[in-house]
Amino acid sequence: MRCRCALGVCVAFALGAALALAGLSVRAHAAGAPYVTVHEQAVPRTLVAYGQVEPIAVVRLRAVDPGTLGGLQIVAGSAVRAGEVVARLTGPRMRALLVAREQQLQAARARESAARHLLAIEGSQFGAQLATRQALDAARARLATAHAAVRTAAAALHEARSLQTVRAPVAGAVLSVQAANGEQLGAGQAIATLQPAGRLWIRAQVYGVDAARLRVGMKGRFQPVGGGAAAAVEVVAISPALRADGGTRIGLVPATPKPPTWWVNGQWGSLVLEGPKRRMVLVPTQALILDRGHWWVLVHTAAGDQPRQVVPGPARGWWTAIASGLSAGQQVVATDAFLDYHRGIASHYTPPD
């Protein structure tokens, strides 16, 4: 038999014949196909997002007073101890400050010595009844004032000397260094940025209607990219979106006292949060049929298998929860549902002459 049609028509004819044969096989299979009776179960409503481990807060080392930076040996990635000297400040302005504070202390000590000598004189005269009680009390008050001035000047000198050394306020790791040896720094200028040890959490972004279900205290799992055991996490902070399309930012910390070994700054991974449970029916995932942008299942009734539009929920292995469109106790086609749903498609094709 010679084909008189164009190539496209021949393909359509072949497709129609194949679909017709498929329809016959589906009908033959449907006669003895098993059905699954769906049951209602409590299914947690999960939220899925993508997050990254990052510091909860950072500490910036700054120059309190102007000076010349020296003795800086830390680099990005270095570990520092609390109180460790990481740099020094020198230069003319720092030396002038030290000289001024030393002179203030020397002057305060001289006034203290004079006040102590005067008190001795007043005490001797009071014993010989050559001075009054009022004069003796005044001498004691001047000595107390001189003592306080010495303590204040000594504290100011100690502060000036401490300004020469830049110490790490906390133990942690150096994230970045913003200055170099020999650089002239102004008051408040940043020298380095530290990440405090053990102060890491996960930052993630949740979009759409799922964000409305977020609650502080929600539990979940964080699976790192590249492998490794998932870590149990808990939501501790929720930040509202700053823009309409910006999503909602959340912060999560480990739900266990000791985080896993891969819990390091910069680690990316997928986040699954478990929300409140909702009772839904479960169907085999292969029973779902996608047609024209909607999901369907074939419900077995006394009049035959009838298509029913459904709204799928979360998937659990080979099963998918149905949010709406199906009730417990109904039976759905579980095998070759897609072919059974489209078994009449061959009738829409006209074979060529």
ZAPAKOL-765051 format. One record per residue (C-alpha): residue in one letter; x, y, z negated. Coordinates in pm, whole numbers, plus 32768, in hexadecimal, padded with zeros to 4 digits. Layout:
BEGIN
+--------+------+------+------+
! residu !    X !    Y !    Z !
+--------+------+------+------+
!      A !    X !    Y !    Z !
...
+--------+------+------+------+
//
This chain:
BEGIN
+--------+------+------+------+
! residu !    X !    Y !    Z !
+--------+------+------+------+
!      M ! 8000 ! 8000 ! 8000 !
!      R ! 8093 ! 814B ! 806D !
!      C ! 807D ! 827B ! 7F88 !
!      R ! 7FEA ! 83A7 ! 8041 !
!      C ! 7FFC ! 8496 ! 7F1C !
!      A ! 8103 ! 858E ! 7EAD !
!      L ! 81FA ! 8530 ! 7D9F !
!      G ! 8139 ! 85E8 ! 7C8D !
!      V ! 7FF5 ! 8539 ! 7CE6 !
!      C ! 80A1 ! 83E7 ! 7CDE !
!      V ! 812A ! 8434 ! 7B86 !
!      A ! 7FCE ! 849B ! 7B11 !
!      F ! 7F40 ! 8357 ! 7B99 !
!      A ! 804D ! 828B ! 7AEA !
!      L ! 8011 ! 8349 ! 79A3 !
!      G ! 7E9C ! 8315 ! 79BF !
!      A ! 7EC8 ! 81A1 ! 79F6 !
!      A ! 7FB5 ! 8187 ! 78CF !
!      L ! 7EC6 ! 8245 ! 77EE !
!      A ! 7DA5 ! 816A ! 7862 !
!      L ! 7E68 ! 8034 ! 7806 !
!      A ! 7EC7 ! 80D6 ! 76BB !
!      G ! 7D58 ! 8120 ! 7679 !
!      L ! 7CFF ! 7FB5 ! 76B1 !
!      S ! 7E12 ! 7F40 ! 75CA !
!      V ! 7DA9 ! 8038 ! 74C1 !
!      R ! 7C40 ! 7FC7 ! 74D0 !
!      A ! 7CAE ! 7E60 ! 74B9 !
!      H ! 7D8C ! 7EB2 ! 7390 !
!      A ! 7C85 ! 7F8B ! 72EA !
!      A ! 7B99 ! 7E66 ! 72D8 !
!      G ! 7C78 ! 7DC3 ! 71D4 !
!      A ! 7D3F ! 7EEB ! 7156 !
!      P ! 7D5F ! 7F0E ! 6FDD !
!      Y ! 7CD4 ! 803F ! 6F2F !
!      V ! 7D5A ! 80E5 ! 6DF9 !
!      T ! 7C72 ! 8152 ! 6CE2 !
!      V ! 7CF3 ! 829D ! 6C59 !
!      H ! 7D04 ! 82DE ! 6AE3 !
!      E ! 7D28 ! 841E ! 6A1B !
!      Q ! 7E67 ! 845E ! 6959 !
!      A ! 7F05 ! 857B ! 6896 !
!      V ! 8005 ! 8614 ! 6983 !
!      P ! 80F2 ! 872C ! 6917 !
!      R ! 80EA ! 885D ! 69F6 !
!      T ! 8254 ! 888A ! 6A58 !
!      L ! 8307 ! 89C5 ! 6ACD !
!      V ! 8435 ! 89A5 ! 6BB1 !
!      A ! 8540 ! 8AB1 ! 6BD6 !
!      Y ! 86B1 ! 8ADD ! 6C1D !
!      G ! 8795 ! 8B6D ! 6B11 !
!      Q ! 88FB ! 8BB4 ! 6AAD !
!      V ! 89BE ! 8B9C ! 6968 !
!      E ! 8A41 ! 8CF4 ! 6905 !
!      P ! 8AA9 ! 8DB4 ! 67CD !
!      I ! 8995 ! 8E33 ! 66E9 !
!      A ! 8A68 ! 8F6A ! 66AF !
!      V ! 8BC8 ! 8FE4 ! 66F8 !
!      V ! 8CB6 ! 90B4 ! 6624 !
!      R ! 8D80 ! 91CE ! 66C2 !
!      L ! 8ECA ! 9237 ! 662A !
!      R ! 8EF3 ! 93B1 ! 6641 !
!      A ! 8FFD ! 94AE ! 65E7 !
!      V ! 8F7B ! 9573 ! 64BE !
!      D ! 9073 ! 9693 ! 64F1 !
!      P ! 913D ! 9701 ! 6621 !
!      G ! 928D ! 9659 ! 6651 !
!      T ! 9376 ! 9591 ! 6731 !
!      L ! 9324 ! 941F ! 674D !
!      G ! 943A ! 9327 ! 6708 !
!      G ! 9472 ! 91C1 ! 669B !
!      L ! 9345 ! 9140 ! 6760 !
!      Q ! 937A ! 8FCF ! 67AF !
!      I ! 921A ! 8F45 ! 67D7 !
!      V ! 9186 ! 8EE8 ! 6928 !
!      A ! 902D ! 8E75 ! 6998 !
!      G ! 8FF0 ! 8D1D ! 6905 !
!      S ! 90D4 ! 8D4A ! 67D8 !
!      A ! 9056 ! 8CD4 ! 6685 !
!      V ! 9074 ! 8DC5 ! 6561 !
!      R ! 9046 ! 8DA0 ! 63E9 !
!      A ! 8F83 ! 8E8D ! 630D !
!      G ! 906E ! 8FA3 ! 6298 !
!      E ! 917F ! 8F4B ! 6392 !
!      V ! 924A ! 9075 ! 6413 !
!      V ! 9214 ! 9089 ! 658B !
!      A ! 92B2 ! 91DF ! 65D8 !
!      R ! 934F ! 9319 ! 6540 !
!      L ! 931B ! 948D ! 6572 !
!      T ! 9444 ! 9579 ! 656F !
!      G ! 949D ! 96CA ! 6605 !
!      P ! 94C8 ! 9836 ! 6595 !
!      R ! 9364 ! 9866 ! 6523 !
!      M ! 936A ! 972C ! 644E !
!      R ! 94B8 ! 9791 ! 63B2 !
!      A ! 9434 ! 98EF ! 636A !
!      L ! 9306 ! 9858 ! 62BD !
!      L ! 93E3 ! 977A ! 61E2 !
!      V ! 94C3 ! 98A0 ! 6181 !
!      A ! 9396 ! 9975 ! 6125 !
!      R ! 92FD ! 9862 ! 604E !
!      E ! 944C ! 9821 ! 5F9D !
!      Q ! 946D ! 9993 ! 5F4D !
!      Q ! 930B ! 9999 ! 5EC1 !
!      L ! 935E ! 9874 ! 5DDF !
!      Q ! 94A1 ! 9917 ! 5D63 !
!      A ! 93E7 ! 9A59 ! 5D14 !
!      A ! 92D7 ! 999D ! 5C59 !
!      R ! 93D9 ! 98E3 ! 5B8A !
!      A ! 9488 ! 9A2B ! 5B34 !
!      R ! 933F ! 9ABF ! 5AB8 !
!      E ! 9301 ! 9983 ! 59F0 !
!      S ! 9457 ! 999E ! 594B !
!      A ! 941A ! 9B0C ! 58F4 !
!      A ! 92C2 ! 9ABC ! 5865 !
!      R ! 9355 ! 99A2 ! 5791 !
!      H ! 9464 ! 9A8D ! 570B !
!      L ! 9362 ! 9B98 ! 56BA !
!      L ! 928C ! 9A9B ! 5600 !
!      A ! 93B7 ! 9A38 ! 552D !
!      I ! 93F4 ! 9BA1 ! 54D1 !
!      E ! 9288 ! 9BE0 ! 547C !
!      G ! 9280 ! 9AA2 ! 53A9 !
!      S ! 93B4 ! 9B0D ! 52E7 !
!      Q ! 9328 ! 9C68 ! 52AA !
!      F ! 91D7 ! 9BDB ! 5244 !
!      G ! 9288 ! 9B01 ! 513F !
!      A ! 9334 ! 9C36 ! 50B6 !
!      Q ! 91E6 ! 9CEE ! 50BB !
!      L ! 926D ! 9DDF ! 51C2 !
!      A ! 916E ! 9D7A ! 52CF !
!      T ! 8FF8 ! 9D46 ! 52D0 !
!      R ! 8F32 ! 9C0D ! 531E !
!      Q ! 8EA8 ! 9CBA ! 5451 !
!      A ! 9009 ! 9CF4 ! 54DF !
!      L ! 9066 ! 9B89 ! 549F !
!      D ! 8F2B ! 9B0B ! 5552 !
!      A ! 8F73 ! 9BF1 ! 5679 !
!      A ! 90D3 ! 9B60 ! 569A !
!      R ! 9049 ! 9A01 ! 5697 !
!      A ! 8F4D ! 9A5C ! 57A8 !
!      R ! 9065 ! 9AEE ! 5881 !
!      L ! 912B ! 99AB ! 585C !
!      A ! 8FFC ! 98D7 ! 58BD !
!      T ! 8FC9 ! 99B1 ! 59F1 !
!      A ! 9138 ! 998C ! 5A4D !
!      H ! 911F ! 9810 ! 5A25 !
!      A ! 8FF6 ! 9808 ! 5B15 !
!      A ! 90AF ! 98E0 ! 5C12 !
!      V ! 91D9 ! 97F0 ! 5C0B !
!      R ! 90F6 ! 96C5 ! 5C4A !
!      T ! 904B ! 9778 ! 5D6B !
!      A ! 9197 ! 97DB ! 5E0B !
!      A ! 9221 ! 967B ! 5DE3 !
!      A ! 90EB ! 95EA ! 5E88 !
!      A ! 910A ! 96E3 ! 5FA8 !
!      L ! 9277 ! 9681 ! 5FDD !
!      H ! 921C ! 9510 ! 5FD8 !
!      E ! 910C ! 9553 ! 60D9 !
!      A ! 9202 ! 960D ! 61BB !
!      R ! 92F8 ! 94EC ! 61A6 !
!      S ! 91E4 ! 93F0 ! 61F1 !
!      L ! 918B ! 94BA ! 6327 !
!      Q ! 92DE ! 945A ! 63B1 !
!      T ! 9274 ! 92EC ! 63C3 !
!      V ! 914C ! 9266 ! 6489 !
!      R ! 90C4 ! 9129 ! 63E6 !
!      A ! 8FC2 ! 902C ! 645E !
!      P ! 8E8C ! 905B ! 6384 !
!      V ! 8E13 ! 8EF6 ! 63C4 !
!      A ! 8E9D ! 8DAD ! 643D !
!      G ! 8E50 ! 8D62 ! 65A8 !
!      A ! 8ECD ! 8D70 ! 670D !
!      V ! 8F3C ! 8E97 ! 67DF !
!      L ! 8E49 ! 8ECF ! 68FE !
!      S ! 8F01 ! 8FF3 ! 699F !
!      V ! 9016 ! 90F2 ! 6962 !
!      Q ! 8FD5 ! 925C ! 69C4 !
!      A ! 9123 ! 9300 ! 696D !
!      A ! 9299 ! 92C6 ! 699B !
!      N ! 93D5 ! 9307 ! 68D4 !
!      G ! 9450 ! 946E ! 68F2 !
!      E ! 92F8 ! 94F6 ! 6945 !
!      Q ! 9287 ! 9636 ! 6898 !
!      L ! 913A ! 95EB ! 67F2 !
!      G ! 9032 ! 96DB ! 677E !
!      A ! 8F5F ! 96B4 ! 6647 !
!      G ! 8E5A ! 95A4 ! 6683 !
!      Q ! 8EF8 ! 951C ! 67C1 !
!      A ! 8ECD ! 93A2 ! 67ED !
!      I ! 8FFD ! 92C1 ! 67D5 !
!      A ! 8F66 ! 9161 ! 67F3 !
!      T ! 8E1B ! 90A6 ! 67E0 !
!      L ! 8DF7 ! 8F77 ! 66FD !
!      Q ! 8CFE ! 8E5B ! 66F7 !
!      P ! 8CBF ! 8DF5 ! 658D !
!      A ! 8CF4 ! 8C82 ! 6551 !
!      G ! 8BB6 ! 8BB1 ! 654B !
!      R ! 8AD1 ! 8CCC ! 65BA !
!      L ! 8A4E ! 8C3D ! 6702 !
!      W ! 88EC ! 8C0C ! 677D !
!      I ! 882F ! 8BCE ! 68C1 !
!      R ! 8794 ! 8CE9 ! 6987 !
!      A ! 8688 ! 8C89 ! 6A83 !
!      Q ! 857F ! 8D34 ! 6B54 !
!      V ! 8417 ! 8CB8 ! 6B72 !
!      Y ! 8334 ! 8D3D ! 6C86 !
!      G ! 81C1 ! 8D38 ! 6CD9 !
!      V ! 80A3 ! 8CBF ! 6C01 !
!      D ! 8189 ! 8BD0 ! 6B46 !
!      A ! 821C ! 8CF8 ! 6A8A !
!      A ! 80D3 ! 8D2D ! 69D3 !
!      R ! 80F9 ! 8BD8 ! 692D !
!      L ! 824B ! 8C28 ! 6892 !
!      R ! 8259 ! 8C23 ! 6717 !
!      V ! 8375 ! 8C4C ! 661E !
!      G ! 83C2 ! 8AF5 ! 658E !
!      M ! 837A ! 8A31 ! 66D0 !
!      K ! 8459 ! 8900 ! 66F5 !
!      G ! 84FE ! 8886 ! 6831 !
!      R ! 862F ! 87ED ! 68D9 !
!      F ! 8751 ! 888F ! 6990 !
!      Q ! 87FC ! 87B8 ! 6A95 !
!      P ! 8953 ! 883D ! 6AFE !
!      V ! 89B1 ! 884B ! 6C6B !
!      G ! 8AAE ! 8741 ! 6CC6 !
!      G ! 8A3F ! 863D ! 6BCA !
!      G ! 8A4C ! 860C ! 6A55 !
!      A ! 8945 ! 85B7 ! 6953 !
!      A ! 8824 ! 86AC ! 6938 !
!      A ! 881E ! 8786 ! 6800 !
!      A ! 86EA ! 87C5 ! 672C !
!      V ! 86A3 ! 893B ! 671D !
!      E ! 85A9 ! 8A27 ! 667D !
!      V ! 8521 ! 8B7B ! 66EA !
!      V ! 8586 ! 8C8D ! 65F5 !
!      A ! 854C ! 8DCA ! 66BF !
!      I ! 845D ! 8E3F ! 67D1 !
!      S ! 849A ! 8F86 ! 688A !
!      P ! 837B ! 9014 ! 6959 !
!      A ! 83B9 ! 905C ! 6AC7 !
!      L ! 8438 ! 91B9 ! 6B15 !
!      R ! 83AA ! 91AA ! 6C78 !
!      A ! 8279 ! 910A ! 6D0F !
!      D ! 834F ! 9006 ! 6DC2 !
!      G ! 8467 ! 8FF3 ! 6CC2 !
!      G ! 83ED ! 8EC2 ! 6C05 !
!      T ! 8400 ! 8E8B ! 6A8F !
!      R ! 8554 ! 8E52 ! 69F0 !
!      I ! 8575 ! 8D57 ! 68D7 !
!      G ! 868F ! 8CF7 ! 67ED !
!      L ! 86C3 ! 8B96 ! 676D !
!      V ! 87AF ! 8AFC ! 666E !
!      P ! 880B ! 8990 ! 662C !
!      A ! 8709 ! 88D4 ! 655F !
!      T ! 8820 ! 8805 ! 64BF !
!      P ! 8927 ! 8881 ! 63C7 !
!      K ! 8A47 ! 8828 ! 64B1 !
!      P ! 8A2E ! 8888 ! 6623 !
!      P ! 8AB7 ! 879B ! 672F !
!      T ! 8C1D ! 87B6 ! 67AB !
!      W ! 8BB4 ! 8854 ! 68F5 !
!      W ! 8B0B ! 8976 ! 683B !
!      V ! 8BF5 ! 8A85 ! 68C2 !
!      N ! 8BC8 ! 8BE1 ! 694B !
!      G ! 8B5B ! 8BE0 ! 6AB9 !
!      Q ! 8AC4 ! 8A7F ! 6AC4 !
!      W ! 8991 ! 8A73 ! 6BA8 !
!      G ! 887C ! 8972 ! 6B94 !
!      S ! 870A ! 8926 ! 6BB5 !
!      L ! 861C ! 8968 ! 6A98 !
!      V ! 84DA ! 88A9 ! 6A4E !
!      L ! 83F9 ! 892F ! 6938 !
!      E ! 82D7 ! 886C ! 68A6 !
!      G ! 81A1 ! 893B ! 6864 !
!      P ! 805A ! 88DE ! 67B7 !
!      K ! 7FCC ! 878D ! 6821 !
!      R ! 7E97 ! 877C ! 68FB !
!      R ! 7DBC ! 864D ! 6940 !
!      M ! 7DCC ! 85F4 ! 6AB1 !
!      V ! 7D9D ! 84BF ! 6B85 !
!      L ! 7EC8 ! 8417 ! 6C29 !
!      V ! 7ECA ! 8388 ! 6D8A !
!      P ! 7FDF ! 82D9 ! 6E4A !
!      T ! 80A4 ! 83E2 ! 6F06 !
!      Q ! 807B ! 831D ! 704A !
!      A ! 7F01 ! 834C ! 702C !
!      L ! 7F25 ! 84C3 ! 706D !
!      I ! 7EE6 ! 8544 ! 71CD !
!      L ! 7F4C ! 869E ! 724A !
!      D ! 7E68 ! 8726 ! 7356 !
!      R ! 7E47 ! 8891 ! 73CF !
!      G ! 7EEF ! 891E ! 729B !
!      H ! 7E19 ! 885C ! 719E !
!      W ! 7E46 ! 8719 ! 70DF !
!      W ! 7D4C ! 85FB ! 70F9 !
!      V ! 7D11 ! 849C ! 7078 !
!      L ! 7C27 ! 838D ! 70F6 !
!      V ! 7B25 ! 8339 ! 6FEC !
!      H ! 7A86 ! 81E1 ! 7004 !
!      T ! 790A ! 81FA ! 6FEE !
!      A ! 77E2 ! 811E ! 7042 !
!      A ! 77CC ! 81D3 ! 7192 !
!      G ! 793A ! 8191 ! 71E0 !
!      D ! 7A7E ! 824F ! 71B2 !
!      Q ! 7A37 ! 83C4 ! 71A1 !
!      P ! 7B3E ! 84DD ! 71B1 !
!      R ! 7B4C ! 85B7 ! 7079 !
!      Q ! 7C12 ! 86F9 ! 705C !
!      V ! 7CEA ! 870A ! 6F21 !
!      V ! 7DE4 ! 87F1 ! 6E79 !
!      P ! 7F23 ! 8733 ! 6E19 !
!      G ! 7FD2 ! 8775 ! 6CCF !
!      P ! 8127 ! 8704 ! 6C52 !
!      A ! 81BF ! 85BF ! 6CD1 !
!      R ! 8236 ! 84AC ! 6BE9 !
!      G ! 8306 ! 83AF ! 6CA3 !
!      W ! 822A ! 8302 ! 6DA8 !
!      W ! 80EF ! 83A1 ! 6D19 !
!      T ! 805F ! 84FD ! 6D47 !
!      A ! 7F6D ! 85AC ! 6C5D !
!      I ! 7E32 ! 8642 ! 6CF6 !
!      A ! 7DD3 ! 8794 ! 6C65 !
!      S ! 7C79 ! 879C ! 6D04 !
!      G ! 7B9F ! 86E7 ! 6E01 !
!      L ! 7BA2 ! 858A ! 6D6A !
!      S ! 7B05 ! 84E8 ! 6C38 !
!      A ! 7B70 ! 83C5 ! 6B61 !
!      G ! 7ADD ! 8275 ! 6BC9 !
!      Q ! 7AD5 ! 82C0 ! 6D3E !
!      Q ! 7B8E ! 81E3 ! 6E33 !
!      V ! 7C81 ! 8265 ! 6F38 !
!      V ! 7D2C ! 81BE ! 705F !
!      A ! 7E91 ! 8178 ! 6FF6 !
!      T ! 7F22 ! 80D4 ! 7130 !
!      D ! 7F3A ! 816F ! 728D !
!      A ! 7E54 ! 8287 ! 7220 !
!      F ! 7EE4 ! 8375 ! 7324 !
!      L ! 7E9D ! 8285 ! 7444 !
!      D ! 7D42 ! 8239 ! 73C1 !
!      Y ! 7CF8 ! 83AE ! 73A3 !
!      H ! 7D5D ! 83EB ! 7510 !
!      R ! 7CD5 ! 82A6 ! 75A4 !
!      G ! 7BE3 ! 8361 ! 768A !
!      I ! 7CEF ! 8438 ! 772B !
!      A ! 7D03 ! 8356 ! 7861 !
!      S ! 7BA4 ! 83B6 ! 78C5 !
!      H ! 7C18 ! 851B ! 790A !
!      Y ! 7CFD ! 84AB ! 7A23 !
!      T ! 7C7C ! 845F ! 7B84 !
!      P ! 7D51 ! 8365 ! 7C45 !
!      P ! 7DB6 ! 83D4 ! 7DA3 !
!      D ! 7D0D ! 833F ! 7ED7 !
+--------+------+------+------+
//
